[in-house]
């Protein structure tokens, strides 16, 4: 900074200095430059700046109005001019003729014009035209031109303006300007920001509206922010009925296996097994038309068990269903399987009651009561109060990995890519599970869709009366959960919509007294409620999520209260054994804890850190065994805010409770926290040491591996860092081909060389072998 | 080149299910297998995995600009005498940021020269990072190229100040600090460095017996666009207090020193320029109240004590006049001579008055006339006093 010191003696000297430097520069680098091709500089932040500039003027105006009011500091005017110091220089040149204007006026205008220029036209008067290609990749050619012009333009600025600046300034201005224009003269290590307490400075505020490209730490997953809009991109044919449907239904054998799997698969209650007919009987027309599309009635499994209430659900049309004997034998088989069918049934209903308990709203309860009291004709349910879901889009299948391979590696390589799809597995829950666990979630979503179509809730069935079963709701849950897992939030929201707030009467077992005799509670799985409540936050409406979570919390608390008062979950007077009550309390406490967890996550996403921390604290009450992890998590929240001291306090508390974990785990956690603390103190070397320490204990620790590599990069050891990450990926691709790891890896490839493409493609090949169709290809940055 | 902002923590979206649900424990197992989740607490959104910055982000005045500069030999030839130079061009100056200026003797294919540069940003506006590389090829040809990376430095904080002058020569400074970035900001330190004339007391903590608690409570950070008010009390130092009566015009109070931290301890620091205040203009003669009762009885006389200070450069000969207002009635003789008053000296004056109207009454109507210059100074609204009817006060 000695050069700097020398420069700062006066404005004119300053600028001359620059002139000299520039000319030297010119001499040095006069020849043609070599284009190294792609430019790794990450300037997306800038890019967004210019995108945002549309609303810029509006925002600017708003700001202007607002802060004109707030100007009652005695030293307004002087401060203000002082603050403008450096910006003035740029613009004074253009405005030099306006000296007659009062200083403040000038300031205001200058700010405006300067602002609009930097944003819209990228400051042509400013340091050269480089601004115009301030996009992700700067074109070398234009830069060259710019460079040659730069000295001329650039020099003009200081030479002309400095004197001007002083001339115009009021005496106070002069007094102040030293502090802004030559911070170094006092050997001051800290930059000086003048205080501005006047209206004018507001015009500089719009800058803060520039999106902080970085900021969404909570939402940081690269896939995450951008994926919200991706559904369209991924399924251009979103709203097309699947062509495979007819085939699916036409195959009788296939359907039979489907039916059997369908009805005795996962559901625990024997009653449920008989449940499906209601789906078909209550909407006979739909079903039959559906089956017509395929082969015919043989594929339409129906059952003698009558749906209690066709009047309530659908049009009171005659029931024209052929009755198949098969399910009966199945039921018998199921019963025969267990030693004591009655005991099992009882036991099951205990479990059912516990799990399905839910407290309906007043309105819903009334409907259910009237259903229960058999007042058929009196029960008239508004169509709006019925749940009429249907697939909103079909055929989500697609394999982004394969698409990329086609693009970059050629057809031959792409052919080798083999993943399971909805056709290649059994059309049943078994196949579904297979798809899920092999991470072929897109195919799994499709399969759910097919199975739902079998329930009469397929594509375009939304808005048509439907009848629900445990199975159909479970299928919906799986489908929607997978959509969320795939970050297809908008699609999930669309399909969730017909379910309303999950409190419609036809979602309760009581609504179907004949199908589910004696069974009470909600068919909607608790996890589906959680999913439903969490969804809005991913679509930018966390407030709605909080509302939903709050009402869930209230019901959970009410159920717990009922249990404590010796009542059943729903508040009815049912005898429950002590043992069962205990189990139920446990279940509902953990569910309440789950709701609190979601709330905390949601608050964290909203960046309301104080409340989020409180919420995580209350989660600890419900999941005491997770205390060390949660406390560490809170510590990391404080680290993210920048509050290192509080983070440290939490990390110390973790060490006190770490005995809750087994030795190795607690050791790792303590080391991990220390490493993070060092990160917060900008000590990457120490952080790296601790991450490496963890690897010594647990060499397969992906987080430590990755984090150590990140630290290496910050220490200027790009090659070492790459080696570590590459080694990790090669060592155990099954685990380490994770989005975040690959993201770091590709980022470093880009930094390393302009020929990063080959290495990225190698990663793609590795991914193609291991990953299913749900892999988020964005992290490869091949686009 | 890549800007090295702090890495961020990977967040995952928890999707859970219960054992009795269709997928069984599949979802939970998937989350367990995901390396980015927290083991044992998979539902916790905030993971431990660090991810590198994915875009340039914003940079603010007072923060440190860090950047990774890597020169990689993509060719299959060894090159020699590589010189890497990184300069930062701001609107007013050009800084050299390279750690070393020595040339590297040779660079083999697929090797690279790495440098991490740091620079504390001290100017607002356009900055251009200029990276220049010169080298010699195997054939002895001298080559060089430059790359430019442009970024804008924004203002992180908006500071507004307001001064309150107390009767007792104390000055209260209220500073409103607004976070005008788009990320939460942890205020590590906001302190007032007083100028030599003042001692400062920070009034931002509530002292309890055990510890002093911040007036901001547990909320240690500022959300985007949030504003926080800090209050400071400044007392003139003894040696200046003597002359306080004559502190006039603009005085320098001090400057605010602000240190903040953002994501993972990314630090920023700013100082304001010297805060200045216009000392309240007392004119030539200052009249201040020394004592006054807060509550008085209706129509009963009460005493006040005034202090009259000569703030001018000359000796004054003062005459005091007392004019009754609608409610305030002065007791005693109006037009009395107060005698000569030397510059910077003061005298104390006891006065008696009564009020004929109930409620909050303003003490007004004092007139001082300097007989030398025949100039009259009017003092109205000197203080307020609450007048109650005597019955109430007795009961």
Boltz contact constraints between the chains, C-beta under 6 A:
constraints:
  - contact:
      token1: [A, 21]
      token2: [B, 94]
      max_distance: 6.0
  - contact:
      token1: [A, 29]
      token2: [B, 144]
      max_distance: 6.0
  - contact:
      token1: [A, 29]
      token2: [B, 146]
      max_distance: 6.0
  - contact:
      token1: [A, 33]
      token2: [B, 145]
      max_distance: 6.0
  - contact:
      token1: [A, 33]
      token2: [B, 146]
      max_distance: 6.0
  - contact:
      token1: [A, 34]
      token2: [B, 143]
      max_distance: 6.0
  - contact:
      token1: [A, 34]
      token2: [B, 145]
      max_distance: 6.0
  - contact:
      token1: [A, 41]
      token2: [B, 1]
      max_distance: 6.0
  - contact:
      token1: [A, 41]
      token2: [B, 149]
      max_distance: 6.0
  - contact:
      token1: [A, 42]
      token2: [B, 2]
      max_distance: 6.0
  - contact:
      token1: [A, 42]
      token2: [B, 55]
      max_distance: 6.0
  - contact:
      token1: [A, 42]
      token2: [B, 56]
      max_distance: 6.0
  - contact:
      token1: [A, 43]
      token2: [B, 56]
      max_distance: 6.0
  - contact:
      token1: [A, 44]
      token2: [B, 55]
      max_distance: 6.0
  - contact:
      token1: [A, 45]
      token2: [B, 55]
      max_distance: 6.0
  - contact:
      token1: [A, 45]
      token2: [B, 56]
      max_distance: 6.0
  - contact:
      token1: [A, 45]
      token2: [B, 57]
      max_distance: 6.0
  - contact:
      token1: [A, 45]
      token2: [B, 58]
      max_distance: 6.0
  - contact:
      token1: [A, 73]
      token2: [B, 161]
      max_distance: 6.0
  - contact:
      token1: [A, 73]
      token2: [B, 162]
      max_distance: 6.0
  - contact:
      token1: [A, 74]
      token2: [B, 277]
      max_distance: 6.0
  - contact:
      token1: [A, 74]
      token2: [B, 278]
      max_distance: 6.0
  - contact:
      token1: [A, 75]
      token2: [B, 276]
      max_distance: 6.0
  - contact:
      token1: [A, 82]
      token2: [B, 273]
      max_distance: 6.0
  - contact:
      token1: [A, 86]
      token2: [B, 91]
      max_distance: 6.0
  - contact:
      token1: [A, 86]
      token2: [B, 123]
      max_distance: 6.0
  - contact:
      token1: [A, 86]
      token2: [B, 124]
      max_distance: 6.0
  - contact:
      token1: [A, 87]
      token2: [B, 125]
      max_distance: 6.0
  - contact:
      token1: [A, 90]
      token2: [B, 91]
      max_distance: 6.0
  - contact:
      token1: [A, 126]
      token2: [B, 126]
      max_distance: 6.0
  - contact:
      token1: [A, 127]
      token2: [B, 126]
      max_distance: 6.0
  - contact:
      token1: [A, 130]
      token2: [B, 148]
      max_distance: 6.0
  - contact:
      token1: [A, 130]
      token2: [B, 150]
      max_distance: 6.0
  - contact:
      token1: [A, 134]
      token2: [B, 150]
      max_distance: 6.0
  - contact:
      token1: [A, 143]
      token2: [B, 148]
      max_distance: 6.0
  - contact:
      token1: [A, 176]
      token2: [B, 273]
      max_distance: 6.0
  - contact:
      token1: [A, 179]
      token2: [B, 273]
      max_distance: 6.0
  - contact:
      token1: [A, 183]
      token2: [B, 122]
      max_distance: 6.0
  - contact:
      token1: [A, 190]
      token2: [B, 269]
      max_distance: 6.0
  - contact:
      token1: [A, 190]
      token2: [B, 271]
      max_distance: 6.0
  - contact:
      token1: [A, 191]
      token2: [B, 62]
      max_distance: 6.0
  - contact:
      token1: [A, 191]
      token2: [B, 122]
      max_distance: 6.0
  - contact:
      token1: [A, 192]
      token2: [B, 271]
      max_distance: 6.0
  - contact:
      token1: [A, 192]
      token2: [B, 273]
      max_distance: 6.0
  - contact:
      token1: [A, 193]
      token2: [B, 270]
      max_distance: 6.0
  - contact:
      token1: [A, 193]
      token2: [B, 272]
      max_distance: 6.0
  - contact:
      token1: [A, 194]
      token2: [B, 273]
      max_distance: 6.0
  - contact:
      token1: [A, 195]
      token2: [B, 159]
      max_distance: 6.0
  - contact:
      token1: [A, 195]
      token2: [B, 161]
      max_distance: 6.0
  - contact:
      token1: [A, 195]
      token2: [B, 272]
      max_distance: 6.0
  - contact:
      token1: [A, 197]
      token2: [B, 160]
      max_distance: 6.0
  - contact:
      token1: [A, 197]
      token2: [B, 161]
      max_distance: 6.0
  - contact:
      token1: [A, 204]
      token2: [B, 155]
      max_distance: 6.0
  - contact:
      token1: [A, 205]
      token2: [B, 180]
      max_distance: 6.0
  - contact:
      token1: [A, 207]
      token2: [B, 154]
      max_distance: 6.0
  - contact:
      token1: [A, 208]
      token2: [B, 180]
      max_distance: 6.0
  - contact:
      token1: [A, 212]
      token2: [B, 58]
      max_distance: 6.0
  - contact:
      token1: [A, 212]
      token2: [B, 182]
      max_distance: 6.0
  - contact:
      token1: [A, 212]
      token2: [B, 183]
      max_distance: 6.0
  - contact:
      token1: [A, 213]
      token2: [B, 55]
      max_distance: 6.0
  - contact:
      token1: [A, 213]
      token2: [B, 57]
      max_distance: 6.0
  - contact:
      token1: [A, 214]
      token2: [B, 57]
      max_distance: 6.0
  - contact:
      token1: [A, 215]
      token2: [B, 182]
      max_distance: 6.0
  - contact:
      token1: [A, 215]
      token2: [B, 183]
      max_distance: 6.0
  - contact:
      token1: [A, 217]
      token2: [B, 8]
      max_distance: 6.0
  - contact:
      token1: [A, 217]
      token2: [B, 263]
      max_distance: 6.0
  - contact:
      token1: [A, 218]
      token2: [B, 11]
      max_distance: 6.0
  - contact:
      token1: [A, 220]
      token2: [B, 8]
      max_distance: 6.0
  - contact:
      token1: [A, 220]
      token2: [B, 11]
      max_distance: 6.0
  - contact:
      token1: [A, 221]
      token2: [B, 11]
      max_distance: 6.0
  - contact:
      token1: [A, 222]
      token2: [B, 54]
      max_distance: 6.0
  - contact:
      token1: [A, 266]
      token2: [B, 22]
      max_distance: 6.0
  - contact:
      token1: [A, 355]
      token2: [B, 20]
      max_distance: 6.0
  - contact:
      token1: [A, 436]
      token2: [B, 23]
      max_distance: 6.0
  - contact:
      token1: [A, 436]
      token2: [B, 26]
      max_distance: 6.0
  - contact:
      token1: [A, 437]
      token2: [B, 26]
      max_distance: 6.0
  - contact:
      token1: [A, 474]
      token2: [B, 22]
      max_distance: 6.0
  - contact:
      token1: [A, 478]
      token2: [B, 22]
      max_distance: 6.0
  - contact:
      token1: [A, 478]
      token2: [B, 23]
      max_distance: 6.0
  - contact:
      token1: [A, 481]
      token2: [B, 15]
      max_distance: 6.0
  - contact:
      token1: [A, 484]
      token2: [B, 15]
      max_distance: 6.0
  - contact:
      token1: [A, 485]
      token2: [B, 15]
      max_distance: 6.0
  - contact:
      token1: [A, 525]
      token2: [B, 21]
      max_distance: 6.0
  - contact:
      token1: [A, 527]
      token2: [B, 17]
      max_distance: 6.0
  - contact:
      token1: [A, 527]
      token2: [B, 18]
      max_distance: 6.0
  - contact:
      token1: [A, 527]
      token2: [B, 21]
      max_distance: 6.0
  - contact:
      token1: [A, 597]
      token2: [B, 43]
      max_distance: 6.0
  - contact:
      token1: [A, 601]
      token2: [B, 45]
      max_distance: 6.0
  - contact:
      token1: [A, 610]
      token2: [B, 218]
      max_distance: 6.0
  - contact:
      token1: [A, 610]
      token2: [B, 219]
      max_distance: 6.0
  - contact:
      token1: [A, 626]
      token2: [B, 41]
      max_distance: 6.0
  - contact:
      token1: [A, 629]
      token2: [B, 38]
      max_distance: 6.0
  - contact:
      token1: [A, 629]
      token2: [B, 40]
      max_distance: 6.0
  - contact:
      token1: [A, 629]
      token2: [B, 41]
      max_distance: 6.0
  - contact:
      token1: [A, 633]
      token2: [B, 44]
      max_distance: 6.0
  - contact:
      token1: [A, 633]
      token2: [B, 46]
      max_distance: 6.0
  - contact:
      token1: [A, 636]
      token2: [B, 46]
      max_distance: 6.0
  - contact:
      token1: [A, 639]
      token2: [B, 264]
      max_distance: 6.0
  - contact:
      token1: [A, 640]
      token2: [B, 263]
      max_distance: 6.0
  - contact:
      token1: [A, 641]
      token2: [B, 184]
      max_distance: 6.0
  - contact:
      token1: [A, 641]
      token2: [B, 186]
      max_distance: 6.0
  - contact:
      token1: [A, 641]
      token2: [B, 221]
      max_distance: 6.0
  - contact:
      token1: [A, 642]
      token2: [B, 186]
      max_distance: 6.0
  - contact:
      token1: [A, 642]
      token2: [B, 261]
      max_distance: 6.0
  - contact:
      token1: [A, 642]
      token2: [B, 262]
      max_distance: 6.0
  - contact:
      token1: [A, 642]
      token2: [B, 265]
      max_distance: 6.0
  - contact:
      token1: [A, 643]
      token2: [B, 186]
      max_distance: 6.0
  - contact:
      token1: [A, 643]
      token2: [B, 220]
      max_distance: 6.0
  - contact:
      token1: [A, 644]
      token2: [B, 265]
      max_distance: 6.0
  - contact:
      token1: [A, 679]
      token2: [B, 264]
      max_distance: 6.0
  - contact:
      token1: [A, 680]
      token2: [B, 264]
      max_distance: 6.0
  - contact:
      token1: [A, 680]
      token2: [B, 265]
      max_distance: 6.0
  - contact:
      token1: [A, 702]
      token2: [B, 35]
      max_distance: 6.0
  - contact:
      token1: [A, 703]
      token2: [B, 48]
      max_distance: 6.0
  - contact:
      token1: [A, 703]
      token2: [B, 49]
      max_distance: 6.0
  - contact:
      token1: [A, 706]
      token2: [B, 49]
      max_distance: 6.0
  - contact:
      token1: [A, 707]
      token2: [B, 50]
      max_distance: 6.0
  - contact:
      token1: [A, 710]
      token2: [B, 7]
      max_distance: 6.0
  - contact:
      token1: [A, 710]
      token2: [B, 50]
      max_distance: 6.0
  - contact:
      token1: [A, 714]
      token2: [B, 4]
      max_distance: 6.0
  - contact:
      token1: [A, 716]
      token2: [B, 114]
      max_distance: 6.0
  - contact:
      token1: [A, 716]
      token2: [B, 116]
      max_distance: 6.0
  - contact:
      token1: [A, 718]
      token2: [B, 70]
      max_distance: 6.0
  - contact:
      token1: [A, 718]
      token2: [B, 114]
      max_distance: 6.0
  - contact:
      token1: [A, 735]
      token2: [B, 35]
      max_distance: 6.0
  - contact:
      token1: [A, 738]
      token2: [B, 35]
      max_distance: 6.0
  - contact:
      token1: [A, 740]
      token2: [B, 10]
      max_distance: 6.0
  - contact:
      token1: [A, 740]
      token2: [B, 36]
      max_distance: 6.0
  - contact:
      token1: [A, 740]
      token2: [B, 49]
      max_distance: 6.0
  - contact:
      token1: [A, 740]
      token2: [B, 51]
      max_distance: 6.0
  - contact:
      token1: [A, 743]
      token2: [B, 51]
      max_distance: 6.0
  - contact:
      token1: [A, 744]
      token2: [B, 52]
      max_distance: 6.0
  - contact:
      token1: [A, 747]
      token2: [B, 52]
      max_distance: 6.0
  - contact:
      token1: [A, 751]
      token2: [B, 2]
      max_distance: 6.0
  - contact:
      token1: [A, 751]
      token2: [B, 70]
      max_distance: 6.0
  - contact:
      token1: [A, 752]
      token2: [B, 72]
      max_distance: 6.0
  - contact:
      token1: [A, 753]
      token2: [B, 72]
      max_distance: 6.0
  - contact:
      token1: [A, 753]
      token2: [B, 74]
      max_distance: 6.0
  - contact:
      token1: [A, 755]
      token2: [B, 74]
      max_distance: 6.0
